[in-house]
Amino acid sequence: MDPLPRRRKEGGGEIVEVYGFAGWIASLVAYALYLVWAYVPESTLQALGITYYPSKYWAIAIPSAIFVTWSVAVLVYIAVNFMSTAPLDSFDTITGACSSCLWWGYYFATILACVLP
């Protein structure tokens, strides 16, 4: 069963397409309201009758916090990948048709290095 109804409305698109378009319009309106709240002076907003709104501090604080969180997430992702990658001088980095034979060669080379002076 399809999780989202995909019926075609009479003369319109599928339900998923309509929801996507409505979400796009809603995000555009929210962004426009954010810009008006951030850039229009408080006296103008009060003259228009808009008296209840958050402090202008949050116009800078929230985008900054989102940017810092995203930057730290990218750096943590890169650091985890570096930590989980084998070093360049490791036998785990060698691949090929005969790479399964390399472990035995390394094993015997260490034994010979210990036995021979």
N, C-alpha and C positions, 0 to 999 in steps of 0.2 A: 504494500500500500504506500502510495506517495505521501510524504509528510506534509507537503503543501498542495492545496488543490490547484490543479492545472486546467480547470475548465475554461473554455473561451467564452467570454461574455458576448452578448449580441452586439456586433459592430465595434468591439473593442479588443484589447489584447488579453493575454492570459492574466490570471490573478497575480502571479508572481511579478509580472512586468508592471502591473498597476501599483503593487506595494513598493517596488523598487523606485518607481517614479515619484510616488508620494514621499518616500524617505529622502530622496534627493532634494525635493522641493522643501521639505521640513528642515533639512540641514542648511540649505541656502538661506532660508528665513532666519534660522537661529544665528548663523554667522553674521547676517546683516544687522540683527538686533544687538549682537555683541559689539560690532563696530560702532554702532550708534551710541551704545552705552559707554564705550571706552573713549570716544573722541569728542562727543558733544559735551560742552560745559554743563555743570550742575545747574547753573542759573537758567539755562535754556530748557533743560529737562523739567525744572520746576515750573517754568512759565507755560510749558505744554501740559501741566497737570500730572506729570509723572514724578511722584514723590517717594515711592518705595522702591529702592534698588540697592544692590550691594555697593560696598565701598569701591572706589576706583583702584585701590590697592590690589584687589583680586584680578583686575584686568591685566596686570603684569605678573602677579604671583602664580596664577594657575597655568598660563602657557609656559612660564619658566620652569615650574615643577614638572610639567609634562615633558619638556625638552630634556631636563636633567635625568628624569627617570628613563627616557628612551635611550639617552647616551650611555648611561650606566648599564642598561640591559645589553646594548651592543658590545660594550667593553667586556662584560662578564661572559657573553657568548663567545667572543674571540678568545678570552683567557681559558675558558673551559676546553675549547678546541685545541689550544696549544698544549694544555696539560694532558689531554688524552691522546695526543699524537706521540708515537714512538720517536726517540732521538734518531738523528740521521745516521749514526754509526751502529744502529741496532740491526740485527739480522731479521727483525720483523718487517723492515722496510723493503727487503729484497723480494721481488715477486717474479714469477716466471714458471715455465713448465717444470723445471727441476728444483724449485724453491723448497719443496718438502725434504729434499736431501741435505739441505744446508745445516739443519740442526745437528745431524750426525757428524758432519764435517767439523762443525764448531766444537762438538763434544770431544772428538778425537784430537783436535788441535790443542785443546786445553790440557788433555792428558799428556800429550807429547811435550808440551811446553813445561809441564811440571816434572816429567821424567828426564828429559834431555837438558843438560846444562847450557 
